[in-house]
Amino acid sequence: MATSHSARRAVPQPLPPPAGVPAGLSARLDTQGAGNTLSITNSGRQRVRLSGLVWIDGNGRQTDIAPGLLGYVLAGQRMQWTIPLPQQLRASGGGLKVRFNDDPNHQTLPMDAAGG
């Protein structure tokens, strides 16, 4: 006697990227003369794409620093970029925000105590 079994198959669906700052990410902003170097370390397990780098001053005003793709930081790696951040912006207070991966919203870069 033959029995009929209806087989169900689970089709994996891609998960949306988690919103917010990826785990294991830290940043440092160093000023040397007229230049600014942004270093980002990714101790996490997945690469991180960074885009839309902005400076948000103490009054909430946004200044575009790198409006397009800034770059990638691979898992376990550190990358650095020279960014155009005028001293008068830094002096007025504020911080850097960026979009991570596919997140449409800017998130605050987690700055090391020695940086930013």
Secondary structure as UniProt FT lines:
FT   TURN            23..24
FT   STRAND          25..32
FT   TURN            33..34
FT   STRAND          35..42
FT   STRAND          48..57
FT   TURN            58..59
FT   STRAND          62..73
FT   TURN            75..76
FT   STRAND          77..83
FT   HELIX           87..91
FT   STRAND          94..100
FT   TURN            101..102
FT   STRAND          107..108
FT   TURN            113..114
//
